[in-house]
Amino acid sequence: MALSGVEIFKLLPKTNCKKCGHPTCLAFAMKLAQRQASLDACPDVSEEAKRKLGEASAPPFRPITMGAGNSVVNMGEETVLFRHEKKFVNPCALAVEVKDTDSEESIKAAVDALRDSELERVGQKLRIDAIFIKEVSGDPAKFSQTVLSISAQAPDMPLIISTTNPAAAEAALEKIPGTRPVLYGANESNAEAMAETAKKHKVILGVYAANLDALSELTEKIKATGVEDMVIDSGARTAGDILRDNTFIRRAAIKKSVKSVGYPVISFAQRDDHMLEALVASLCIAKYSSIVVLSSIEKWKSLALFTLRQNIYTDPQVPMQVEQKIYSIGEAGADAPLMITTNFSLTFFIVSGEVENSKVPARLAVMDSEGLSVLTAWAAGKFTASKIAQFIQESGIEKEISKKELIIPGYVSILSGAIEEKLPGWKVVVGPREANALPAFLKTMN
């Protein structure tokens, strides 16, 4: 059971030195109890206190890093049940399954598709995170060769190696030293052998059981062998079972401090029906899976899942924002039209994308509205005539343009007169309400 703030305070130096960034040791202790601070922030804490406080300051879910180099995937560290309480820490990883019985051509095509899966949305690059390589052949040599081949084709992608055969696991891991994959396949019958293999190669062990009780007992057994880093699978495969088990695991680890289930969860969404697979994967993303395994990844499916994941793992208390400044789109000369919008990321990227599609060089003035959309910022008093006028005047854009003309979003057409009063000599043009009407609108202005 985690310690209370007062119990933690008794173990701290009580000097109120403020080196931890908090005004008093008691305030720091309360943050530790709420898992909102790290014990490392206190430079004067004793070794005995570190030992006693280690569990209290550790997150309910063990932090684990899969992969090596520049393409690592961080998992665990979650501290809350709901994202309105606090931002979820590490976005779940999406992995696509490849079997060792697939042909070389099929495997190469799958790996190429995975490497080309990256797309950009609101300034973030999104991609498939890992490859799940499943042993189906029953041949350790064939399996290890498949693992080596895929690792060579995609050296920057973390791997999840799936086999229940310790010999096959050993053969495969010997081919890819230092890559820190997940070795998935430890169960009640092979736990000791798989644990030894995981320890020898310093990899993450994937553990599965038939139900939550059996899983809890198995992780305790494996931890006793010296394996610390695990991902867990309760055996749930239907949508209802995944929802139930993932929720129980999350609640047990966070609310009851049950360490035996305090590990990242791997879920399997593979279905023959791609739409059904996308729906099950969406459930896994929304409800606490750290790794979601898919059978394939089509463009429509990846866009839907990437967007959902991005939204869920964005801090709901801090809107996504872009820098306040005037952006040039295309070869914007002195006569290029000047538009203005807010700095909400989604607004910016949609508007700038439509301007690019128009092929009309233009300037887009992005004003700081604390990350709010146009209508929301206007209603909140963040996107007003006075603030728009001040931004335009302070930007110095007058020196770079040949005509003083500002295009405002159609949804705030009511501001046009007031802006002209605040900006003497300027003409305010009311643009379209929706961004998708910008290409036609800009072409009519030329």
Secondary structure, 3 states (H helix, E strand, C coil): CCCCHHHHHHHCCCCCCCCCCCCCHHHHHHHHHCCCCCHHHCCCCCHHHHHHHHHHHCCCCCCEEECCCCCCEEECCCCCCCCCCCCCCCCCEEEEEEECCCCHHHHHHHHHHHHCCCEEECCEEECCCEEEEECCCCCHHHHHHHHHHHHHHCCCCCEEEECCCHHHHHHHHHHCCCCCCEEEEECCCCHHHHHHHHHHHCCEEEEECCCHHHHHHHHHHHHCCCCCCEEEECCCCCHHHHHHHHHHHHHHHHHCCCHHHCCCEEEECCCCCHHHHHHHHHHHHHCCCCEEEECCCCHHHHHHHHHHHHHHCCCCCCCCECCCEEEEECCCCCCCCEEEEECEHHHHHHHHHHHHHHCCCEEEEEECCCCCCHHHHHHCCCCCHHHHHHHHHHHCHHHHCCCCEEEECHHHHHHHHHHHHHCCCCEEEECCCCHHHHHHHHHHHC
